[in-house]
């Protein structure tokens, strides 16, 4: 940390302020965990007039320096360095051989017996344990100076405890996040390794011709917890496995592609991230692209549509069609439509629900249908569940639809058997 930056931070966090004001400013600052903890150490060190402040973690009999602030020359402390816990002030404070507040280490026989006291030297020293809400000991929150300070008192120790509690909450939150991340990573990897997923196919019907023209491949997951597929994909994205999971489901969907009637198409869901990663070229190689459609599923806005269009162009030039999913569900879908110029606009189920009775939904659906006509797009209505909704869609001149009223998602062989019996 440069002197200029450090001085700016002194000004920012008002080291002359009372400790609670300092902590409030720290808490509202837009900082990473590491920055926040270093600033916490800097604040308390400056407030108490110490040379060094650090947070250490206890692990397997060692004390590991995790966060440091101060003048380390000639102390030679660094993040990640460790030493035996038994040889430290921290251990002796924890077991009561040394007090939490030391004004002058040279006056305490226990401290003088430790080589580090003279080697640094250690003058004044304050140390308190860092514990999580369940009582588990993380390590210690310490600061010290190389010279004695007889002005230190119980109020200063309470100030250190206040900052230590703040740091402990940050560390506990981080530890819990790491545990959740590891659990999520294990769960998604298990799904991939065990192939704990399947694909069901929902028919897309031409309402005028009364025939199935396509199927949308939909993911289903068999692992716990039981939840909707979008939550599985969102969780995979949190641990960097969304692309791998999407590709695995696309491959599973294509496995039975040759069973579909030759005059129908298969619609596959994919996020912009997976498209941009370039994984689709390999997955779709040697597939009849003219019978495939990609549905862009991401609700968030895309940062660079030109890159997305460029990634799709080689596939679209060979006949692959593009659909924008969830149209009418939010602003992002409208951006997708305008920027990607899809072949198909899929009206979101939230728009179709009660389209017969909700004038707002009906007006927006009608506007999208007219837009599609003007731009040469086709329209598919999703989530059709009632005869009244279907009747209104016919009045709005929507020719293609899918939903529970028309056909439920099911394994492909079941769906094909039912369509042959119809």
PENOR-V203747 format. One record per residue. N is the residue number from 1. SS is DSSP state (@ for helix, = for strand, . for the rest). BURIAL is # if it has 16 or more other C-alpha atoms within 10 Angstrom, else .. Layout:
n = [N & N]
ss = [SS & SS]
burial = [BURIAL & BURIAL]
This chain:
n = [1 & 2 & 3 & 4 & 5 & 6 & 7 & 8 & 9 & 10 & 11 & 12 & 13 & 14 & 15 & 16 & 17 & 18 & 19 & 20 & 21 & 22 & 23 & 24 & 25 & 26 & 27 & 28 & 29 & 30 & 31 & 32 & 33 & 34 & 35 & 36 & 37 & 38 & 39 & 40 & 41 & 42 & 43 & 44 & 45 & 46 & 47 & 48 & 49 & 50 & 51 & 52 & 53 & 54 & 55 & 56 & 57 & 58 & 59 & 60 & 61 & 62 & 63 & 64 & 65 & 66 & 67 & 68 & 69 & 70 & 71 & 72 & 73 & 74 & 75 & 76 & 77 & 78 & 79 & 80 & 81 & 82 & 83 & 84 & 85 & 86 & 87 & 88 & 89 & 90 & 91 & 92 & 93 & 94 & 95 & 96 & 97 & 98 & 99 & 100 & 101 & 102 & 103 & 104 & 105 & 106 & 107 & 108 & 109 & 110 & 111 & 112 & 113 & 114 & 115 & 116 & 117 & 118 & 119 & 120 & 121 & 122 & 123 & 124 & 125 & 126 & 127 & 128 & 129 & 130 & 131 & 132 & 133 & 134 & 135 & 136 & 137 & 138 & 139 & 140 & 141 & 142 & 143 & 144 & 145 & 146 & 147 & 148 & 149 & 150 & 151 & 152 & 153 & 154 & 155 & 156 & 157 & 158 & 159 & 160 & 161 & 162 & 163 & 164 & 165 & 166 & 167 & 168 & 169 & 170 & 171 & 172 & 173 & 174 & 175 & 176 & 177 & 178 & 179 & 180 & 181 & 182 & 183 & 184 & 185 & 186 & 187 & 188 & 189 & 190 & 191 & 192 & 193 & 194 & 195 & 196 & 197 & 198 & 199 & 200 & 201 & 202 & 203 & 204 & 205 & 206 & 207 & 208 & 209 & 210 & 211 & 212 & 213 & 214 & 215 & 216 & 217 & 218 & 219 & 220 & 221 & 222 & 223 & 224 & 225 & 226 & 227 & 228 & 229 & 230 & 231 & 232 & 233 & 234 & 235 & 236 & 237 & 238 & 239 & 240 & 241 & 242 & 243 & 244 & 245 & 246 & 247 & 248 & 249 & 250 & 251 & 252 & 253 & 254 & 255 & 256 & 257 & 258 & 259 & 260 & 261 & 262 & 263 & 264 & 265 & 266 & 267 & 268 & 269 & 270 & 271 & 272 & 273 & 274 & 275 & 276 & 277 & 278 & 279 & 280 & 281 & 282 & 283 & 284 & 285 & 286 & 287 & 288 & 289 & 290 & 291 & 292 & 293 & 294 & 295 & 296 & 297 & 298 & 299 & 300 & 301 & 302 & 303 & 304 & 305 & 306 & 307 & 308 & 309 & 310 & 311 & 312 & 313 & 314 & 315 & 316 & 317 & 318 & 319 & 320 & 321 & 322 & 323 & 324 & 325 & 326 & 327 & 328 & 329 & 330 & 331 & 332 & 333 & 334 & 335 & 336 & 337 & 338 & 339 & 340 & 341 & 342 & 343 & 344 & 345 & 346 & 347 & 348 & 349 & 350 & 351 & 352 & 353 & 354 & 355 & 356 & 357 & 358 & 359 & 360 & 361 & 362 & 363 & 364 & 365 & 366 & 367 & 368 & 369 & 370 & 371 & 372 & 373 & 374 & 375 & 376 & 377 & 378 & 379 & 380 & 381 & 382 & 383 & 384 & 385 & 386 & 387 & 388 & 389 & 390 & 391 & 392 & 393 & 394 & 395 & 396 & 397 & 398 & 399 & 400 & 401 & 402 & 403 & 404 & 405 & 406 & 407 & 408 & 409 & 410 & 411 & 412 & 413 & 414 & 415 & 416 & 417 & 418 & 419 & 420 & 421 & 422]
ss = [. & . & @ & @ & @ & @ & @ & @ & @ & @ & @ & @ & @ & . & . & . & . & . & @ & @ & @ & @ & @ & @ & @ & @ & @ & @ & . & . & . & . & @ & @ & @ & @ & @ & @ & @ & @ & @ & @ & @ & @ & @ & @ & @ & @ & . & . & . & = & = & = & = & = & = & = & = & . & . & = & = & = & = & = & = & = & = & = & . & . & . & . & . & . & . & . & . & . & . & = & = & = & @ & @ & @ & . & @ & @ & @ & @ & @ & @ & . & . & . & . & . & . & = & = & . & . & @ & @ & @ & . & @ & @ & @ & @ & . & . & @ & @ & @ & @ & @ & @ & . & . & . & . & = & = & = & = & = & = & = & . & . & . & . & . & = & = & = & = & = & = & = & = & . & . & . & . & . & . & . & . & . & @ & @ & @ & @ & @ & @ & @ & @ & @ & @ & @ & @ & @ & @ & @ & @ & @ & @ & @ & @ & @ & @ & @ & @ & @ & @ & @ & @ & @ & @ & @ & @ & @ & @ & @ & @ & @ & @ & @ & @ & @ & . & . & = & = & = & = & = & = & = & = & = & = & . & . & . & . & = & = & = & = & = & = & = & = & = & = & = & . & . & . & . & . & . & . & @ & @ & @ & @ & @ & @ & @ & @ & @ & @ & . & . & . & @ & @ & @ & @ & @ & @ & @ & @ & @ & @ & @ & @ & @ & @ & . & @ & @ & @ & . & . & . & . & . & = & = & = & = & = & = & . & @ & @ & @ & @ & @ & . & . & . & @ & @ & @ & @ & . & . & . & . & . & @ & @ & @ & = & = & = & = & = & . & . & . & . & . & . & . & . & @ & @ & @ & @ & @ & @ & @ & @ & @ & @ & @ & @ & . & . & . & . & = & = & = & = & = & = & = & . & . & . & @ & @ & @ & @ & @ & @ & @ & @ & @ & @ & . & . & . & = & = & = & = & . & @ & @ & @ & @ & . & . & . & . & . & . & @ & @ & @ & @ & @ & @ & @ & @ & @ & @ & @ & @ & @ & @ & @ & @ & @ & . & . & = & = & = & = & . & . & . & . & . & @ & @ & @ & @ & @ & @ & @ & @ & @ & . & . & . & . & = & = & . & . & . & . & . & . & . & . & = & . & @ & @ & @ & @ & @ & @ & @ & @ & @ & @ & .]
burial = [. & . & . & . & . & . & . & . & . & # & . & . & # & # & # & . & . & . & # & . & . & # & # & . & . & # & . & . & . & . & . & . & . & . & . & # & # & # & # & # & # & # & # & # & # & # & # & # & . & # & # & # & # & # & # & # & # & # & . & . & . & # & # & # & # & # & # & # & # & # & . & . & . & . & . & . & # & . & . & . & . & # & . & . & # & . & . & . & # & # & # & # & # & # & . & . & . & # & # & # & # & # & # & # & # & # & . & . & . & . & # & . & . & . & . & . & # & . & . & . & # & # & # & # & # & # & # & # & # & # & # & # & . & . & . & . & . & # & # & # & # & # & # & # & # & # & # & # & # & . & . & # & . & . & . & # & # & . & # & # & # & # & # & # & # & # & # & # & . & # & # & # & . & . & . & . & . & . & . & . & . & . & . & # & # & . & # & # & # & . & # & # & . & . & # & . & # & # & # & # & # & # & # & # & # & # & # & . & . & . & . & # & # & # & # & # & # & # & # & # & # & . & . & . & . & . & . & . & . & . & . & # & # & . & # & # & # & . & . & . & # & # & # & # & # & # & # & # & # & # & . & # & # & # & . & . & # & . & . & . & . & . & . & . & # & # & # & # & # & # & # & # & # & # & # & # & . & . & . & # & . & . & . & # & . & . & . & . & # & . & # & # & # & # & # & # & # & # & # & . & . & # & . & . & # & . & . & # & # & . & # & # & . & . & # & # & . & . & . & # & # & # & # & # & # & # & # & # & . & . & . & # & # & # & # & # & # & . & . & # & # & # & # & # & # & # & # & # & # & . & # & # & # & # & # & # & . & . & . & . & # & # & . & # & # & # & . & # & # & # & . & # & . & . & . & . & # & # & # & # & # & # & # & # & # & # & . & . & # & # & . & # & # & . & . & . & . & # & # & # & # & # & # & . & . & # & # & . & # & # & # & # & . & . & # & # & . & . & . & . & . & .]
